[in-house]
């Protein structure tokens, strides 16, 4: 659970920083073209920050500088692109269902369209975040996690935002009162996105490896690819560092439907399963211990 909450907190911090940078760009008149441009800049900046944070966290979980850099880059690009699409689509769906002025309503009438808007926005953003795993399961779990997280954030946003609206009115001398509610909105969306995308990613994985001895003990890797490479190369699906006896490509796990088979990739020191060196491809069972170098 620590990894799950770590992603949620990291995404929330990134979103809060992005909001702090872009909030001063909003003009006094919320009905002007300048407001629309500034709001789009805010949305894009926050989505980019959330995607980078999620990808950065995914890279840390995999291990290696390359995975961290690639994860942050891919998360930022896909999180921003998919999130902006979701932002546009969510707004269009809510307008088509509830009319142009739904956001100006109050009470229960605004909660449902808000939840729909947030759900669609978070669904596509979560799918972009899941793309950092380069697997269909990652994208689907990210999308579903985003859908759930966005829906929850949308349902609780207005009740929470109304609690802080009087404070915003006082600090803005009676002007536009959305400053604190916007901060709450981004915190809710980003934390929910990070939490539920990580949660569903953890729940949907069918096979994974956990490092029990060596540098970064406790690190886990899902086994999603048809061929999962294990070795010292940072490009490996399971990168292992700290032991010079580990080759860049030391072993691989080949998936045949529900069966996972371990193969030695030609190392001299060999590969073991449950204390015995393998001399031919070895089918794996839950709980098996693999020795690399």
Buried (B, 14 or more C-beta within 10 A) or exposed (E): EEBBBBBBBBBBBBBBBBBEBBBEBBEEEBEEEEBEEBBBBBBBBBBBBBBBBBBBBBBBBBBBEBBBBBBBBBBBBBBBBBBBBBBBBBBEBBBEEBEEEBBEBEEEEBBBBBBBBBBBBBBBBBBBBBBBBBBEBBBBBBBBBBBBBBBBBBBBBBEBBEEBBEEBBEEBEEEBBBBBBBBBBBBBBBBBBBBBBBBBBBEBBEBEBEBEEBEBEEBBBBBBBEEBBBBBBBEBBBBBEEBEEBBEBBBBBBBEEEEBBBBBBEBEBBBBBEEEEBEEEBEBEEEEEBBBB
